[in-house]
């Protein structure tokens, strides 16, 4: 091969490498944008999970309060009538 053929081959390689580099940069840019969007969605989901957990805790607390109230009412109903009248334990 003579000198011109080598230069042409090197120029072709340089053009190919440059094109690949630009393609990789563009792909990296797209991936970063997608990652940013996914992070934002993740933050929204975390807030939703926190809100759901708070509501679940409140519902469970209501269940416990209701259960305790029912136990107290059942205990009162089981008392003899004279204890209910005089208010003794």
N, C-alpha and C positions, 0 to 999 in steps of 0.2 A: 504494500500500500504506500502510496506517496503521501506527501505532507498535506495536500488539500483534502484527500479522502479522510485522513485522521481528524483534521479540523472540522470537516462536515459531520463526522461521526460524533465528535465531542460536542459540537453545537446542538446536534439532535438530542444527545443525552442531557445537556444543560436545559434545553427546552422542556424535555420530559420531566426532569427533576423539578423545574420551576412550576410546571403545571400540576404535578403531584403535590408539591408544597402548598400551592394555592388551594387545591381541593381539600387537603387536610386542614388547612386554616379555616376554610368555610365550614367544614364538618364539625370542627371543634367549636366554632362560634355557635352553630345550631345546637350542639349538645349542651353548651353552657346555658343557652336560652331555655332549653327544655328543662334543664336541672333547676334553673331559677323558678320556672313555673311550678315544677313539682315541689320545690321547697315551700312556695307560697301555699299550695294546696295542702301540704302536710301541716303547716301551721294552722290553717283553718280547721283541719280535721282534729288536731290536738285540742283546739278550743271547743269543738263540738263534743269531744270525748269528755273534757272537763265538765262541760255543762250537763251532759248525760249522767256523769257520775254524781254530780251534785243533786240532780233530780232523783236519781236512784236512792241516794242516801236519805233524802227527805221522805221519799215514799216508804223506805224501810223503817224510818223513825215513826211514821204514822202507823205502820203495822204494829210496831212494838207498843206504842201508846194505846192503840185500840185493844190489843190483846190484854194488856195490864188492866185496862178499864173493864173489860169483860170479866176478868178474874175477880175484880173487886165486886162487880154487880152480882156475879154468881155466889160469891161468899156472903154477900148481904142477903140474897134470897134464901140461902141455906140456914140463916140464923132463925132461932125460934121467935115467934111473934112478940113475946114479952121483952126480948132484948132489943127488938126494933122499936118498941114503944118507949122504952126507958133510955135508949141510946147507949146501952152498955156494949162493951166489946164482947 
